[in-house]
Amino acid sequence: MTQANTPLICIPYFSGSGHTARLAAHIGSGAGSARLIDVAAITDADWAALDAATLIVFGAPTYMGSTAAQFDVFLEEASSRWQDMVWADKMAAGFTVATHPSGDKLSALMRMSVYAAQMGMIWVGQTSIGAPVFPKAEGLNTDGSWLGLMATSSRDKSELITPQDALTANSFGTRLAGAAQRWSVGAD
């Protein structure tokens, strides 16, 4: 636990063109407080923060039906914690972005969730219900993804992601912070 019983949330991500970094920032904003970790420039202090975290939110773009190879390098390095179950019982979640609305993003989230399961982690999914179920929530979770957050690259490169995906990422961050707070009560 961190100061004032606020759980430490770390968001390790790889971002090829800035889209994933933008999602990570929106998730962090929704969480209220999170450490963003660009895995392409990870430091010893980042590894220490990950080892101390209550919740780790994995993020990578979906390239050719899976997570980006650069993110996979991070997962390979982190697997050194497997034998001693350093990350066991930590919470985990994931997010991804691709060019196409489908983009086979589910396979990237499945890659992350299976990895988390192998590390002994507890997976936290998405809970945002948007339209058409709730018409007033139009734009929220437009991909209808429950395993984690999915986003679609915006054609407007100054925007990177759509306002709807930014809203969903912010909501996802709020959900994750609430889950981390709830499930870390009484933890040391």
C-alpha positions in Angstrom: 0.0 0.0 0.0 1.1 3.5 -0.6 0.6 6.6 1.4 -2.9 7.3 2.7 -4.1 3.8 1.7 -4.0 4.7 -1.9 -3.2 1.6 -4.0 -0.4 2.0 -6.4 -1.5 1.5 -10.0 1.1 1.1 -12.7 0.4 1.3 -16.4 3.2 -0.3 -18.4 2.6 0.3 -22.1 4.3 0.4 -25.5 3.1 3.0 -28.0 4.3 2.9 -31.6 2.6 6.1 -32.8 1.3 7.7 -29.7 -2.2 6.1 -29.6 -1.5 3.7 -26.7 0.3 6.4 -24.7 -2.8 8.6 -25.1 -5.1 5.8 -23.8 -2.7 5.2 -20.9 -2.9 8.9 -19.9 -6.7 8.8 -20.0 -6.8 5.6 -17.9 -4.4 7.2 -15.4 -6.5 10.3 -15.3 -9.6 8.3 -14.6 -7.8 6.4 -11.9 -6.8 9.7 -10.2 -3.2 8.5 -9.7 -1.2 6.1 -11.7 2.4 5.6 -12.7 2.7 5.5 -16.5 5.6 3.4 -17.7 6.8 3.4 -21.3 8.3 0.0 -21.6 10.6 1.2 -24.3 12.4 3.2 -21.7 11.8 1.2 -18.5 14.1 2.0 -15.5 15.0 0.1 -12.3 12.7 2.5 -10.4 9.9 1.5 -12.8 10.5 -2.2 -12.1 10.5 -1.5 -8.4 7.1 0.3 -8.8 5.7 -2.6 -10.7 6.8 -5.0 -8.0 5.2 -2.8 -5.3 2.0 -2.1 -7.3 -1.5 -3.3 -6.3 -2.7 -3.2 -9.9 -0.8 -3.4 -13.2 -2.6 -2.3 -16.3 -0.9 -3.7 -19.4 -1.2 -1.7 -22.7 -0.1 -2.3 -26.2 -1.3 -1.7 -29.7 -2.6 -4.6 -31.6 -0.3 -5.4 -34.6 -1.2 -8.3 -36.9 -3.5 -9.9 -34.4 -1.4 -9.7 -31.2 0.4 -7.3 -29.0 3.3 -5.4 -30.5 6.7 -7.2 -30.4 8.2 -4.4 -28.3 5.6 -5.0 -25.6 6.3 -8.7 -25.8 9.9 -8.0 -24.9 8.7 -6.3 -21.7 6.5 -9.3 -20.9 9.5 -11.6 -21.5 11.7 -9.5 -19.1 8.9 -9.4 -16.5 8.5 -13.2 -16.6 11.7 -13.4 -14.5 9.2 -12.8 -11.6 7.2 -15.9 -12.4 9.2 -18.6 -10.6 9.0 -16.7 -7.3 5.4 -15.5 -8.0 6.5 -11.9 -7.3 3.3 -10.6 -9.0 1.0 -13.3 -7.7 -2.3 -11.9 -6.3 -1.7 -8.5 -7.8 -4.6 -7.3 -9.9 -4.2 -6.9 -13.6 -6.1 -5.3 -16.5 -5.4 -4.5 -20.1 -6.0 -2.2 -23.0 -5.2 -2.1 -26.7 -5.8 0.0 -29.8 -5.8 -0.8 -33.5 -6.5 0.8 -36.8 -9.7 -1.1 -37.6 -12.8 -1.3 -35.4 -12.3 -5.1 -35.0 -8.6 -5.2 -35.7 -8.4 -8.6 -33.9 -8.0 -6.6 -30.6 -9.6 -9.4 -28.6 -6.6 -11.6 -29.3 -4.3 -8.9 -27.8 -6.4 -8.7 -24.6 -6.4 -12.5 -24.4 -2.6 -12.5 -24.7 -2.4 -10.1 -21.8 -5.0 -11.9 -19.6 -3.4 -15.3 -20.1 0.0 -13.8 -19.3 -1.5 -12.3 -16.1 -3.0 -15.7 -15.2 0.3 -17.4 -15.6 1.9 -14.8 -13.3 -0.8 -15.6 -10.7 -2.6 -12.3 -11.1 -6.3 -11.5 -10.8 -7.8 -10.0 -14.0 -10.2 -7.0 -13.8 -12.4 -6.4 -16.8 -14.4 -3.6 -18.2 -17.9 -2.6 -16.8 -18.9 0.4 -18.9 -22.2 -0.2 -20.6 -22.9 2.2 -23.4 -25.4 2.4 -26.2 -27.5 0.7 -27.5 -28.2 -0.7 -24.1 -28.2 2.7 -22.5 -28.9 5.3 -25.2 -27.8 8.2 -23.0 -24.4 6.6 -22.7 -23.7 6.8 -26.4 -20.0 6.6 -27.2 -19.1 4.7 -24.1 -17.5 1.3 -24.7 -18.4 1.4 -28.4 -16.5 -1.8 -29.1 -18.6 -3.7 -26.4 -15.4 -5.1 -24.9 -15.6 -6.7 -21.5 -12.2 -8.3 -21.2 -10.5 -5.0 -21.2 -10.4 -1.6 -23.0 -10.4 -1.6 -26.8 -10.0 1.6 -28.9 -9.7 2.4 -32.5 -7.1 4.8 -33.9 -8.6 8.1 -35.0 -8.1 9.1 -38.6 -7.4 12.6 -37.1 -3.8 12.2 -36.1 -3.9 15.3 -33.9 -6.5 13.5 -31.8 -5.0 9.9 -32.0 -8.1 8.4 -30.3 -11.7 9.3 -30.5 -13.4 11.4 -27.8 -15.6 8.3 -27.2 -12.6 6.1 -26.6 -11.0 8.7 -24.3 -14.3 8.8 -22.3 -14.2 5.0 -22.1 -10.5 5.0 -21.0 -11.3 7.5 -18.3 -14.2 5.4 -17.1 -12.0 2.3 -17.2 -9.4 4.0 -15.0 -12.1 5.0 -12.5 -13.3 1.4 -12.4 -9.8 0.1 -11.9 -9.0 2.5 -9.1 -12.2 1.6 -7.3 -11.4 -2.1 -7.7 -7.9 -1.6 -6.4 -9.1 0.3 -3.4 -11.9 -2.2 -2.6 -9.7 -5.3 -2.9 -6.6 -3.9 -1.2 -8.4 -3.2 2.1 -6.6 -5.0 4.8 -3.6 -5.8 2.5 -0.2 -5.0 3.8 
